[in-house]
């Protein structure tokens, strides 16, 4: 569907008048986070939109010179102002107005006034010689685009789709010099994939399977294979998970878990091999799960 953003974009609230702005590129041991919003408290988020009507597409552009050593996109963070259905689209290139995304994910996000993280199974390989665009779209969600004021900041953190092209918000109106609350979480290498599947006996199926995911987080998934409920424990807090089948189709997505011990109900899944992608506080862990009946 073609989306159009007109000039009657409304502002939900305007709590900040900041005189300084600092793009944030934080380097961690297991992943790199690129974001153009600052570290303002989460509860202070403002948002733009068109009330609860109409579509809106917004996103950030990361120049290729900021991608050096960041070869994979492992997850994307969005500060969620309003719950609803969102589409994540990832592009590469200089002009994406008529481009096809290299990755698309449709998610239902239910938390509000908090960061939600969407894992990308196996990591998305990036061309580090091209700009990276991380964009979101939604239709009918009230004031979805959370932002912070960014006077004199970079336009890379404030793109919006308007009348057929991606433009900066400040070009739409000088009152909207903002930075979207979007994070691109990257890695120099693809997340490790471990497929430790137990034997067919019940005794083996009931035994925990432990392995190192993305260090230093240790993940256990058991029983594996499973015919009902599998349990996942981790030494680091699990934020979200995504389950895909052998065809690459997403069969389950869960967000805002915020736990180190969760249950995975497989009763609605067909027998077969599945990939479970976990986003934890220490990085992305990917593992295999066998479902039997």
C-alpha positions as CSV (number, residue, x, y, z in Angstrom):
1,X,0.0,0.0,0.0
2,X,1.3,3.4,-0.9
3,X,1.7,5.6,2.1
4,X,1.4,9.4,2.2
5,X,2.3,11.8,5.0
6,X,0.8,15.2,4.7
7,X,1.8,18.4,6.5
8,X,-1.0,18.1,9.1
9,X,1.1,15.9,11.4
10,X,0.1,16.5,15.0
11,X,2.3,16.6,18.0
12,X,1.3,14.6,21.1
13,X,3.2,16.7,23.6
14,X,6.3,18.8,23.7
15,X,8.1,18.6,27.1
16,X,11.7,19.4,26.1
17,X,13.6,22.3,24.7
18,X,17.1,21.0,24.6
19,X,19.9,23.2,23.5
20,X,22.4,20.4,22.8
21,X,22.2,17.1,21.0
22,X,24.6,14.2,20.9
23,X,24.2,11.3,18.5
24,X,24.7,8.1,20.4
25,X,26.9,5.2,19.1
26,X,27.5,2.9,22.1
27,X,29.9,0.1,21.7
28,X,29.3,-3.0,23.9
29,X,31.2,-6.3,24.2
30,X,28.7,-8.3,22.2
31,X,26.8,-5.8,20.1
32,X,27.0,-2.2,18.8
33,X,24.0,0.1,19.2
34,X,23.6,3.0,16.8
35,X,20.9,5.5,17.7
36,X,20.4,9.2,17.0
37,X,18.4,9.9,20.2
38,X,20.0,10.8,23.5
39,X,19.7,9.1,26.8
40,X,16.7,11.0,28.1
41,X,14.5,9.1,30.7
42,X,12.1,6.7,29.0
43,X,9.0,8.3,30.7
44,X,9.8,11.7,29.0
45,X,9.0,10.5,25.5
46,X,7.0,12.6,23.1
47,X,5.4,11.4,19.9
48,X,4.2,12.5,16.5
49,X,1.4,11.2,14.4
50,X,-2.0,11.9,12.9
51,X,-4.2,10.9,15.9
52,X,-5.6,7.5,15.4
53,X,-6.2,7.8,11.7
54,X,-3.9,7.5,8.7
55,X,-0.6,5.8,7.9
56,X,2.8,7.0,8.9
57,X,6.3,5.8,7.9
58,X,9.4,7.0,9.9
59,X,12.9,5.9,10.3
60,X,16.6,6.6,10.6
61,X,19.5,6.5,8.1
62,X,22.9,5.3,9.2
63,X,25.7,6.4,6.8
64,X,28.0,3.8,5.5
65,X,30.9,5.3,7.4
66,X,29.2,4.4,10.6
67,X,28.9,0.8,9.6
68,X,32.6,0.0,9.7
69,X,32.9,-3.3,11.6
70,X,29.2,-3.6,11.9
71,X,28.6,-6.4,9.4
72,X,25.2,-7.8,10.8
73,X,22.0,-6.2,12.0
74,X,20.9,-8.5,14.9
75,X,17.9,-6.6,16.3
76,X,16.1,-3.3,16.2
77,X,14.8,-1.3,19.1
78,X,11.7,1.0,19.1
79,X,10.6,3.1,22.0
80,X,6.9,2.3,22.0
81,X,4.5,5.2,22.7
82,X,1.4,3.4,21.6
83,X,0.5,-0.3,21.3
84,X,-0.5,-1.7,17.9
85,X,0.5,-3.3,14.7
86,X,3.9,-2.2,13.3
87,X,5.9,-3.1,10.2
88,X,9.7,-3.0,10.3
89,X,11.4,-2.4,7.0
90,X,15.2,-2.5,6.5
91,X,16.7,-0.9,3.4
92,X,20.2,-0.2,2.1
93,X,21.2,2.5,-0.4
94,X,21.1,6.2,-0.8
95,X,17.6,6.7,-2.2
96,X,15.0,4.2,-1.0
97,X,11.8,6.0,-2.1
98,X,11.1,3.2,-4.6
99,X,13.4,0.5,-3.2
100,X,12.5,-3.0,-2.0
101,X,13.3,-3.7,1.6
102,X,16.0,-6.3,2.3
103,X,14.1,-7.3,5.4
104,X,10.5,-6.9,6.6
105,X,8.8,-8.0,9.8
106,X,5.3,-7.4,10.9
107,X,4.9,-7.3,14.7
108,X,2.3,-6.7,17.3
109,X,3.7,-4.5,20.1
110,X,1.7,-4.2,23.3
111,X,3.8,-2.4,25.9
112,X,3.8,1.4,26.2
113,X,6.4,3.9,27.4
114,X,9.2,1.3,27.1
115,X,11.8,0.0,24.6
116,X,10.7,-3.0,22.5
117,X,13.3,-5.1,20.7
118,X,12.7,-7.0,17.6
119,X,15.2,-9.8,16.9
120,X,16.4,-10.6,13.4
121,X,16.9,-14.3,13.1
122,X,20.5,-15.3,12.3
123,X,21.4,-11.6,11.8
124,X,21.0,-9.6,8.6
125,X,24.2,-9.4,6.6
126,X,24.9,-5.8,5.7
127,X,26.7,-4.2,2.8
128,X,28.9,-1.8,4.8
129,X,29.6,0.4,1.7
130,X,25.9,1.4,1.6
131,X,23.8,3.4,3.9
132,X,21.5,1.5,6.3
133,X,17.9,2.6,6.8
134,X,15.8,1.3,9.7
135,X,12.1,2.3,9.2
136,X,8.7,1.6,10.8
137,X,5.2,2.0,9.4
138,X,1.8,1.7,10.9
139,X,-1.8,2.7,10.1
140,X,-4.4,3.8,12.6
141,X,-2.1,3.8,15.7
142,X,-2.4,7.0,17.7
143,X,0.8,9.0,17.8
144,X,3.2,6.1,17.1
145,X,6.5,7.9,16.3
146,X,8.3,8.5,19.6
147,X,11.0,11.2,19.5
148,X,13.3,13.5,21.4
149,X,14.0,17.1,20.4
150,X,17.2,17.5,18.5
151,X,17.9,21.1,17.6
152,X,21.0,21.4,15.4
153,X,21.2,17.6,15.2
154,X,21.7,15.4,12.2
155,X,18.9,14.8,9.8
156,X,19.8,11.1,9.8
157,X,17.7,10.5,12.8
158,X,14.5,12.2,11.6
159,X,13.4,10.8,8.2
160,X,9.7,10.5,7.3
161,X,7.9,9.3,4.2
162,X,6.1,12.3,2.7
163,X,4.3,12.4,-0.7
164,X,6.3,9.7,-2.3
165,X,9.8,10.4,-0.9
166,X,11.8,10.1,2.3
167,X,12.5,13.6,3.7
168,X,13.7,15.0,7.0
169,X,11.1,16.2,9.4
170,X,12.7,19.6,9.7
171,X,12.1,20.1,5.9
172,X,8.4,19.5,6.6
173,X,8.4,22.0,9.4
174,X,11.1,23.8,11.3
175,X,9.1,23.0,14.4
176,X,9.9,19.3,14.1
177,X,13.7,19.2,14.5
178,X,13.6,15.8,16.2
179,X,15.3,12.4,16.5
180,X,13.3,9.2,16.4
181,X,13.7,6.8,19.2
182,X,14.9,3.9,17.1
183,X,18.0,1.8,17.8
184,X,19.9,-0.4,15.3
185,X,21.8,-3.2,17.2
186,X,24.6,-4.6,15.1
187,X,27.5,-7.1,15.4
188,X,30.8,-7.7,13.7
189,X,29.8,-11.4,13.1
190,X,26.6,-13.4,12.7
191,X,25.0,-14.7,15.9
192,X,26.1,-18.2,16.8
193,X,23.7,-21.0,15.9
194,X,23.7,-24.1,18.0
195,X,21.5,-27.1,17.2
196,X,21.9,-29.4,20.1
197,X,19.0,-31.9,19.7
198,X,18.6,-34.8,22.1
199,X,18.0,-38.4,21.1
200,X,14.5,-39.9,20.6
201,X,14.2,-41.6,24.0
202,X,12.0,-39.9,26.7
203,X,14.9,-40.0,29.2
204,X,17.1,-38.0,26.7
205,X,14.2,-35.7,25.8
206,X,13.7,-34.8,29.5
207,X,17.4,-33.9,30.0
208,X,18.3,-30.2,29.8
209,X,20.5,-29.2,26.9
210,X,22.9,-26.4,27.7
211,X,25.2,-24.6,25.4
212,X,26.9,-21.2,25.0
213,X,24.9,-18.8,22.9
214,X,26.3,-15.3,22.4
215,X,28.8,-15.2,25.3
216,X,28.5,-14.6,28.1
217,X,24.9,-15.7,28.2
218,X,24.2,-19.4,28.8
219,X,20.9,-20.7,27.5
220,X,19.2,-24.0,28.3
221,X,16.2,-25.3,26.3
222,X,14.4,-28.5,27.4
223,X,13.0,-31.0,26.7
224,X,14.3,-31.0,23.2
225,X,12.7,-32.6,21.2
226,X,9.4,-31.6,22.8
227,X,5.8,-32.6,22.2
228,X,4.2,-29.9,24.4
229,X,5.8,-27.2,26.4
230,X,9.6,-26.4,26.2
231,X,11.3,-24.4,28.9
232,X,14.0,-21.8,28.2
233,X,16.3,-20.5,30.9
234,X,19.1,-18.0,30.4
235,X,21.8,-16.4,32.6
236,X,20.8,-13.0,31.1
237,X,17.4,-11.4,30.9
238,X,15.4,-12.5,27.8
239,X,13.7,-9.4,26.2
240,X,11.9,-11.1,23.2
241,X,11.9,-14.2,21.1
242,X,10.9,-15.2,17.6
243,X,10.3,-18.7,16.3
244,X,10.6,-19.6,12.6
245,X,10.0,-22.8,10.8
246,X,12.2,-24.6,8.2
247,X,10.7,-22.4,5.4
248,X,11.7,-19.2,7.2
249,X,8.1,-18.4,8.1
250,X,7.6,-16.7,11.5
251,X,5.2,-18.8,13.6
252,X,5.6,-17.0,16.9
253,X,6.8,-13.7,18.2
254,X,6.8,-12.6,21.9
255,X,8.0,-9.3,23.2
256,X,8.5,-7.6,26.5
257,X,9.3,-10.9,28.3
258,X,11.8,-9.4,30.7
259,X,12.6,-12.8,32.4
260,X,15.3,-15.4,32.6
261,X,12.9,-18.4,32.7
262,X,10.1,-18.7,30.2
263,X,7.8,-21.4,28.8
264,X,7.3,-22.0,25.0
265,X,4.0,-23.7,24.2
266,X,4.4,-25.7,21.0
267,X,0.9,-27.2,20.9
268,X,-0.1,-25.2,17.9
269,X,3.1,-26.0,15.9
270,X,3.4,-28.7,13.3
271,X,6.1,-31.4,13.9
272,X,9.4,-30.4,12.5
273,X,12.6,-28.3,13.2
274,X,12.3,-24.7,14.3
275,X,14.7,-21.9,14.9
276,X,14.3,-19.9,18.2
277,X,15.9,-16.4,18.2
278,X,16.3,-14.8,21.6
279,X,17.2,-11.2,22.3
280,X,18.9,-11.0,25.7
281,X,20.6,-8.2,27.6
282,X,23.9,-9.7,26.4
283,X,23.1,-10.1,22.8
284,X,21.2,-12.4,20.4
285,X,21.1,-16.2,20.9
286,X,19.8,-18.5,18.1
287,X,19.0,-22.2,18.7
288,X,17.2,-25.1,17.2
289,X,14.0,-26.8,18.6
290,X,12.5,-30.1,17.4
291,X,8.8,-30.6,17.8
292,X,7.4,-34.1,17.7
293,X,4.0,-35.6,18.1
